Amino acid sequence: MKLQQLRHFLLVVEAGGFRAAADRANRTQAALSASIKELEKTLGQKLFESGNKATLTSFGETCLPKIEQFIAIAQALEEDLKSVATGDKGKIRIASVPSLVTKLLPNVLFAYSRKYPDIEIVLIDDNSVGVTKRLLAGEVDLALGNCTSVSQMEVDFKPLITDPIGVVCLKSNPLNSVINSAAAQKKAGLEQGAKGLKWQQLTEQPFIYNGTCRLLENTPAEVLNRQARYTVENITSLFSLLRHDLGITTLPKLAFPSNEPELVWLPLLKPALTRQIGIFKLANRTISPAAQRFYELCVAYVEADNSL
């Protein structure tokens, strides 16, 4: 039983005859009749009474609503699959570091959802290691973060933002006044007027290790990690410790809230460190049209926004 045969059956019913149905199908009457006869042979019963008026048999009457329902489902499936193929329908799964979830993604998601309202979006926030692991495990289609521990053979990484690393402490912390004091800068070995700190100035205060402190590894500032008094992975807990003056930490600038009332982010000049934030997908793996459109929109948004 072929889908085309079922469509021919409905066409004969709708047109009220074989000749009119053949004209609509752009087929000869003989070809259309042969298609119906083949369907009747498969089903083992006649669908139409003998003659040219296309009168349904009792069996044909029973088959009509079932065939109509089946063809409607097939048509809906075809339309859905075409929509998925063009990226108008479907689902995308994205893993991102928290700093981008709060500062970059809302604007991109808003624009994407307005343009493609029928795409379901699953957003997972995780640290940079977790984001990469989810992508490699096939849990997500795209990842946003800094990709440093994975071979370029495994992922296709597109750089988006260069994010500087800085020191976070209470606004009342003496470190905050150092960058505004010429004498303190001279003592610290910084050029006069330099707006930042060097890692040696941080050793006198308790250090709080967080996931992004991995960026200090293989630099002179790595000693801070080894001397850390606290280790915190959760960003909420980290800021709680900082607000209670239990220590200082380092964070990428994007990870620091722009409206934070009690804390301050200070540039780290020696060593001057950055993390490269980007969007990445599995190498040598085709992503869905919906995911590809999100990828392109995200890249275009960052390139157009000079504030990032």
Steps between C-alpha positions, in 0.01 A plus 500: 500500500653826386438851628436621146225239455324626813525856373351391166209337684421823687536701181239286322261545795554877512476548123195276468641293219809344343525742208491814716741342747741410218498862383581625852778246540636580155479131416317306233169345606643156423800559729278623782264204463797264507621661825157448663478139376843426646384643836181287487712194423720570804197549726310204358174693450351743248489865604267625226187357342521417131432799268635849454329681790762400757243375750664352805430145602417422861864405547603828334278695740671329792846572360438868415533659850797277589685591181418868547644486852811319383565744216454795737758352738739431212458857375563643846809282537634615165447865592662452842805330351537776242478759778770318696714480187470875444558579869150635565408224748686270735705519820849622579704426812758753616749484787657824618718638777288709744658835407367472146159379619453830681670744262504375141243228450181685607530742208588226251222273627249784475592570139506129413164426663332787319634379166440128562213474752446125440852398603524353851815612684661303783759712683742346750749707700818335622864583559744495209606139559139382534394684186768326297422159649130538412588581140739207463241266658239609246271652763489836321527630144703812579719623785601848610805551716879482496631188337858436616530134595362338185677412178408713200442168322200442727325835487449788259561813712396848384649780719251771595627707794832561674420521871766646737572346841480724805494503878171512693482636852295729722499865398641577846798267442839680492563350154230727361687810613837380369422569135414860588814557704821596321710402803336158524548442129868588524543265795324223309727549201227626269529790260353822634136531403463127434148388582558152628683262730775241484471157651753559779263756654240228551707260709447687827124435500301173523437369150175332392545246224217465246466310173632787287823509702621222269589789271786588741669164440839506328543869588688666791161558665445124534643524851169660605317177419741294708461733798120528479321493836157425350386307194158586360339381176159664532493867395233586760712359781806675363337843514367429848852434628630811327227721646580368849863607450633145525748555220558609141488312171559534127224500242455574130338840454185356339443287809480810720155663535490853361263619776684347796468749794759362746775346290741633240681342205860619456717421197792263547790650305789277601443248362241638257273201441194448282267218413378449146123456498345338197230277361594146405358182357629152433749485215405304190139482618209671326268684738129549436383797290342651814831476690691638201275805491555562871875466446495757221276740693723482807812578296327787317372648827844506662662650189239778495511580874807703587412501871599135545 
